[in-house]
């Protein structure tokens, strides 16, 4: 008989486990961060994530209450050169970055004599370099401390016990992390890690392990005409230093204007200027960067989107609603959004044999519609 194939192991995600994840807006001062944040919300922003599936489900069920998925976004004070050694609001800034799970990096690519740049002139590449360097320097300092402590405690270790071997293995992984940050000059998220290494990297809570989306703040004129002298250079910098990271051009000035208009007026203004708001794209990109997906619960009382991390199993997904649903989990009755849309009603989905009972091993799929059953 041919040998059995080893099961393919799912790649673990960098970052904190859990479903309540946040993204922070990071940048040097006077790039438009706070103005952008104010467009989103007055305080810690819970931005609705646009989703045509949610809208369709609301049309079908006509519920008394509608609760879309949200992305939690936090405005972080401006970072200046030297932040990693405590300059300016350095230590507070870096602790705030440590508390979020992903980064919107705001980059200014517009001239305005009334908005003075902290470094004297507008140069997005220099600003990106400052932020990249400060985050990496803080990580290097953090890793050095961990490594020194481990080396001290590991000196007296033998080679026999599993615990001793595990500690030595942890030290070797942290030495690899240090090499990535220093010799290789890479952010932690850009190295190739095994699942065992990811467990150690996650325990370090590194700033450079967090996903980054670059938001380039253009003048309204440049955004509308889709041209700006800095954009190709910014793209080149990302391709060289952090290949694969997303770049989204937008205009805070335009977003501020659109935010003050009623929905119909907003559509008219977008048609008039020949450009649409980038907020839906930015929100969805932030949500995706955190490896978030959503499932729905539907009924006449409420249609609700529940945010979970990709790879979440059914009991933990149910636990997002209430811990009892996870602790006393029996099963889930699950249908896909696509099946409901194709067949038109829950009864038709059931008749087609597409309503499935799923147990504890089931991994949730984006767009699942779930009804949970739990024991007494």
C-alpha positions as CSV (number, residue, x, y, z in Angstrom):
1,X,0.0,0.0,0.0
2,X,1.2,3.5,-0.8
3,X,2.3,5.5,2.3
4,X,-0.3,7.8,3.8
5,X,0.1,11.5,2.9
6,X,0.9,13.6,5.9
7,X,-1.9,16.1,6.6
8,X,-1.1,19.6,5.3
9,X,-0.6,21.8,8.3
10,X,-2.4,25.1,8.3
11,X,0.0,28.1,8.4
12,X,-0.4,30.0,11.7
13,X,-1.1,33.7,11.6
14,X,1.3,36.3,12.9
15,X,-0.2,38.4,15.7
16,X,-2.5,38.0,18.7
17,X,-5.1,35.3,18.5
18,X,-8.7,36.5,18.9
19,X,-11.5,38.2,17.1
20,X,-11.5,41.6,18.7
21,X,-8.7,43.1,16.7
22,X,-7.8,46.8,16.1
23,X,-5.9,48.8,13.5
24,X,-4.0,52.0,14.2
25,X,-3.4,55.0,12.1
26,X,0.3,55.8,12.2
27,X,2.4,58.6,10.6
28,X,4.7,61.5,11.2
29,X,2.9,64.7,12.4
30,X,0.9,66.9,10.0
31,X,0.2,64.3,7.3
32,X,-3.6,64.3,7.8
33,X,-4.0,61.5,10.3
34,X,-6.3,63.2,12.7
35,X,-8.4,64.8,9.9
36,X,-8.8,61.3,8.3
37,X,-9.7,59.8,11.7
38,X,-12.3,62.6,12.3
39,X,-13.9,61.6,9.0
40,X,-14.3,58.1,10.4
41,X,-15.5,59.0,13.8
42,X,-15.2,61.3,16.8
43,X,-13.5,58.9,19.1
44,X,-12.2,55.3,18.8
45,X,-13.8,54.5,15.5
46,X,-15.9,51.5,14.8
47,X,-16.2,51.8,11.0
48,X,-18.9,49.7,9.3
49,X,-17.4,47.3,6.7
50,X,-19.3,47.6,3.4
51,X,-20.8,44.3,2.4
52,X,-23.4,43.7,-0.4
53,X,-24.2,40.3,1.2
54,X,-25.3,42.0,4.4
55,X,-27.5,44.5,2.5
56,X,-29.1,41.6,0.6
57,X,-29.8,39.6,3.8
58,X,-31.5,42.7,5.3
59,X,-33.7,43.1,2.2
60,X,-34.7,39.4,2.5
61,X,-35.4,39.2,6.3
62,X,-36.5,42.9,6.8
63,X,-35.2,42.7,10.4
64,X,-36.1,45.2,13.2
65,X,-32.3,45.6,13.9
66,X,-29.4,45.6,11.4
67,X,-25.8,45.2,12.8
68,X,-23.0,45.2,10.1
69,X,-19.4,44.1,10.7
70,X,-17.1,46.8,12.0
71,X,-13.4,47.6,11.9
72,X,-12.1,49.1,15.1
73,X,-9.7,51.9,14.2
74,X,-7.5,54.0,16.6
75,X,-5.7,57.3,15.9
76,X,-2.1,57.2,17.2
77,X,-0.1,60.4,18.0
78,X,2.4,61.4,15.4
79,X,5.8,59.7,15.4
80,X,9.1,61.6,15.0
81,X,12.7,60.6,14.4
82,X,14.2,59.3,17.6
83,X,10.9,57.8,18.9
84,X,12.6,54.5,19.6
85,X,14.9,56.1,22.1
86,X,12.1,58.1,23.7
87,X,12.2,61.3,21.8
88,X,9.0,63.3,21.6
89,X,6.1,61.1,22.6
90,X,8.2,58.1,21.5
91,X,7.5,55.7,24.3
92,X,3.8,56.4,24.5
93,X,3.6,56.2,20.7
94,X,5.3,52.8,20.5
95,X,3.2,51.4,23.3
96,X,0.1,52.5,21.4
97,X,1.4,50.7,18.3
98,X,2.0,47.6,20.3
99,X,-1.6,47.6,21.4
100,X,-3.0,47.4,17.9
101,X,-3.0,44.5,15.5
102,X,-2.4,46.2,12.2
103,X,-1.2,49.6,10.8
104,X,-2.6,52.1,8.4
105,X,0.5,54.1,7.6
106,X,-0.5,57.6,6.5
107,X,1.9,59.2,4.0
108,X,1.6,62.9,2.9
109,X,2.1,63.6,-0.8
110,X,0.6,67.1,-1.0
111,X,2.0,70.6,-0.6
112,X,0.2,73.2,1.5
113,X,1.9,76.3,2.8
114,X,-0.6,76.4,5.7
115,X,0.2,72.9,6.9
116,X,3.8,72.9,8.0
117,X,5.7,69.6,7.7
118,X,7.5,68.6,10.9
119,X,10.7,67.9,8.9
120,X,10.4,71.2,7.0
121,X,9.4,70.0,3.6
122,X,7.2,67.3,2.0
123,X,9.1,64.0,1.3
124,X,7.0,60.9,1.7
125,X,10.0,58.5,1.2
126,X,11.9,60.2,4.1
127,X,8.7,59.9,6.3
128,X,8.3,56.2,5.4
129,X,11.9,55.6,6.2
130,X,11.6,57.3,9.6
131,X,8.6,55.2,10.6
132,X,10.1,52.0,9.3
133,X,13.4,52.6,11.1
134,X,11.9,53.6,14.4
135,X,9.6,50.6,14.6
136,X,12.5,48.2,13.7
137,X,14.9,49.9,16.2
138,X,12.3,49.4,18.9
139,X,11.9,45.7,18.0
140,X,15.7,45.2,17.9
141,X,15.9,46.7,21.5
142,X,13.0,44.5,22.6
143,X,14.5,41.3,21.1
144,X,18.0,42.1,22.5
145,X,16.5,42.3,26.0
146,X,14.7,38.9,25.6
147,X,17.8,37.3,24.2
148,X,20.0,38.6,27.1
149,X,17.6,37.2,29.7
150,X,17.3,33.9,27.9
151,X,21.1,33.5,27.6
152,X,21.5,34.2,31.3
153,X,18.8,31.6,32.3
154,X,19.9,29.0,29.7
155,X,23.6,28.9,30.8
156,X,22.9,26.3,33.4
157,X,20.7,24.1,31.2
158,X,21.5,20.5,30.4
159,X,20.6,18.6,27.2
160,X,18.4,15.9,28.6
161,X,15.1,17.2,29.6
162,X,12.4,18.3,27.1
163,X,12.0,21.6,29.0
164,X,15.7,22.4,28.6
165,X,15.6,21.5,24.9
166,X,12.5,23.7,24.4
167,X,14.2,26.7,26.0
168,X,17.3,26.2,23.8
169,X,15.1,26.0,20.8
170,X,13.3,29.2,21.8
171,X,16.7,31.0,22.1
172,X,17.7,29.8,18.6
173,X,14.4,31.2,17.2
174,X,14.9,34.5,18.9
175,X,18.4,34.7,17.5
176,X,16.9,34.1,14.1
177,X,14.4,37.0,14.7
178,X,17.4,39.2,15.7
179,X,19.2,38.4,12.5
180,X,16.2,39.1,10.4
181,X,15.8,42.6,12.0
182,X,19.5,43.5,12.0
183,X,21.6,41.7,9.4
184,X,18.8,41.1,6.9
185,X,17.3,44.5,7.6
186,X,13.7,43.1,7.2
187,X,10.5,43.6,9.1
188,X,9.5,40.5,11.1
189,X,6.4,40.0,8.9
190,X,8.5,39.7,5.8
191,X,10.5,36.7,6.9
192,X,9.4,33.1,6.2
193,X,8.5,31.4,9.6
194,X,7.5,27.9,10.5
195,X,4.5,27.4,12.8
196,X,6.8,26.7,15.8
197,X,8.7,29.9,15.0
198,X,5.5,31.9,14.7
199,X,4.5,30.9,18.2
200,X,7.7,32.5,19.5
201,X,7.5,35.6,17.2
202,X,3.9,36.1,18.4
203,X,5.0,35.9,22.1
204,X,7.4,38.9,21.4
205,X,4.6,41.2,20.2
206,X,6.8,42.8,17.6
207,X,5.8,46.1,16.0
208,X,7.2,45.0,12.6
209,X,5.2,41.8,12.7
210,X,1.9,43.8,12.2
211,X,0.4,44.0,8.7
212,X,0.8,47.5,7.1
213,X,-1.3,49.3,4.5
214,X,0.1,52.5,3.1
215,X,-2.5,55.3,2.7
216,X,-1.1,58.1,0.5
217,X,-2.9,61.4,1.3
218,X,-3.1,63.4,-2.0
219,X,-4.6,66.8,-2.8
220,X,-8.1,66.5,-4.1
221,X,-6.9,67.6,-7.5
222,X,-4.3,64.9,-7.7
223,X,-6.7,62.2,-6.4
224,X,-9.3,63.1,-9.0
225,X,-6.8,63.1,-11.9
226,X,-5.0,60.0,-10.5
227,X,-1.6,61.6,-10.9
228,X,1.0,62.7,-8.4
229,X,4.8,62.9,-8.7
230,X,5.4,61.0,-5.5
231,X,3.2,57.9,-6.2
232,X,5.6,56.0,-8.5
233,X,8.4,56.7,-6.0
234,X,6.3,55.5,-3.0
235,X,5.4,52.4,-5.0
236,X,9.1,51.8,-5.7
237,X,10.0,52.2,-2.0
238,X,7.3,49.7,-0.9
239,X,8.4,47.2,-3.6
240,X,12.0,47.5,-2.4
241,X,11.5,47.5,1.3
242,X,8.2,45.7,2.0
243,X,7.1,44.0,-1.2
244,X,3.4,42.9,-1.2
245,X,2.2,45.6,1.1
246,X,-0.9,47.5,-0.2
247,X,-0.8,51.1,-1.3
248,X,-4.1,53.0,-1.4
249,X,-4.1,56.7,-2.7
250,X,-6.9,58.9,-1.4
251,X,-7.6,62.5,-0.4
252,X,-8.5,63.5,3.1
253,X,-9.6,66.9,1.7
254,X,-12.2,65.2,-0.5
255,X,-13.3,62.8,2.2
256,X,-13.9,65.7,4.6
257,X,-16.1,67.4,2.1
258,X,-18.0,64.2,1.2
259,X,-18.5,63.3,4.9
260,X,-20.6,66.4,5.4
261,X,-23.1,65.5,2.7
262,X,-26.3,63.4,2.8
263,X,-26.0,60.1,0.9
264,X,-27.8,61.4,-2.3
265,X,-25.8,64.6,-2.3
266,X,-22.6,62.6,-1.8
267,X,-23.4,60.5,-4.9
268,X,-24.1,63.7,-6.9
269,X,-20.8,65.3,-5.7
270,X,-18.8,62.1,-6.6
271,X,-20.3,62.1,-10.1
272,X,-19.6,65.8,-10.5
273,X,-15.9,65.6,-9.5
274,X,-15.3,62.3,-11.2
275,X,-14.0,60.4,-8.2
276,X,-15.5,58.3,-5.4
277,X,-14.7,58.0,-1.7
278,X,-11.9,55.6,-0.9
279,X,-13.2,54.9,2.6
280,X,-15.0,51.6,1.7
281,X,-11.8,50.3,0.0
282,X,-9.7,51.4,2.9
283,X,-12.0,49.8,5.5
284,X,-12.2,46.5,3.6
285,X,-8.4,46.4,3.1
286,X,-7.9,47.0,6.8
287,X,-10.3,44.2,7.7
288,X,-8.7,41.8,5.3
289,X,-5.2,42.6,6.5
290,X,-6.1,41.4,10.0
291,X,-7.3,38.0,8.5
292,X,-10.9,38.8,9.5
293,X,-14.0,37.2,8.0
294,X,-17.6,37.3,9.0
295,X,-20.6,35.0,9.4
296,X,-24.2,36.0,9.7
297,X,-27.1,35.3,12.0
298,X,-30.5,36.1,10.4
299,X,-34.1,36.5,11.5
300,X,-37.0,38.9,11.7
301,X,-35.6,40.5,14.9
302,X,-32.0,41.0,13.7
303,X,-29.6,40.5,10.8
304,X,-26.1,40.7,12.2
305,X,-22.5,40.2,10.9
306,X,-20.1,38.6,13.4
307,X,-16.4,39.2,12.9
308,X,-14.1,36.2,13.4
309,X,-10.5,35.4,12.5
310,X,-9.9,33.2,9.4
311,X,-9.5,29.6,10.6
312,X,-11.9,29.9,13.5
313,X,-13.8,26.7,14.4
314,X,-17.5,26.6,15.0
315,X,-17.6,26.5,18.8
316,X,-15.3,29.6,19.0
317,X,-17.4,31.4,16.4
318,X,-20.5,30.7,18.4
319,X,-18.6,32.0,21.5
320,X,-18.3,35.4,19.9
321,X,-22.1,35.8,20.5
322,X,-22.0,34.4,24.1
323,X,-19.5,32.3,26.0
324,X,-22.2,29.8,26.9
325,X,-22.6,29.0,23.2
326,X,-19.0,27.9,23.1
327,X,-18.9,26.2,26.5
328,X,-22.1,24.2,25.9
329,X,-21.7,23.8,22.1
330,X,-23.7,21.0,20.5
331,X,-23.7,21.9,16.8
332,X,-24.3,24.5,14.2
333,X,-26.9,24.5,11.4
334,X,-25.0,26.2,8.6
335,X,-25.8,27.3,5.1
336,X,-23.7,29.4,2.8
337,X,-24.8,32.9,1.6
338,X,-24.4,31.7,-2.0
339,X,-26.9,28.8,-1.4
340,X,-29.5,31.1,0.2
341,X,-29.2,33.6,-2.6
342,X,-29.4,30.8,-5.3
343,X,-32.5,29.1,-3.7
344,X,-34.2,32.2,-2.4
345,X,-35.4,31.0,1.1
346,X,-34.2,28.9,4.0
347,X,-36.9,26.3,3.3
348,X,-35.7,25.9,-0.3
349,X,-32.0,25.6,0.9
350,X,-33.2,22.8,3.4
351,X,-35.2,21.1,0.6
352,X,-32.0,21.1,-1.6
353,X,-30.1,19.4,1.2
354,X,-27.8,22.4,1.6
355,X,-28.5,23.1,5.3
356,X,-25.7,21.3,7.1
357,X,-25.2,20.2,10.7
358,X,-21.6,21.0,11.7
359,X,-19.8,19.8,14.8
360,X,-16.8,21.1,16.7
361,X,-14.1,20.5,14.0
362,X,-15.9,22.6,11.4
363,X,-13.9,25.7,10.3
364,X,-16.1,28.7,9.5
365,X,-16.2,30.0,5.9
366,X,-16.6,33.7,5.1
367,X,-20.3,34.3,4.4
368,X,-21.7,31.3,6.4
369,X,-25.2,31.8,7.9
370,X,-25.3,30.0,11.3
371,X,-27.9,28.9,13.8
372,X,-26.2,27.6,17.0
373,X,-27.5,24.8,19.2
374,X,-26.1,24.6,22.8
375,X,-26.8,22.3,25.7
376,X,-28.3,23.2,29.1
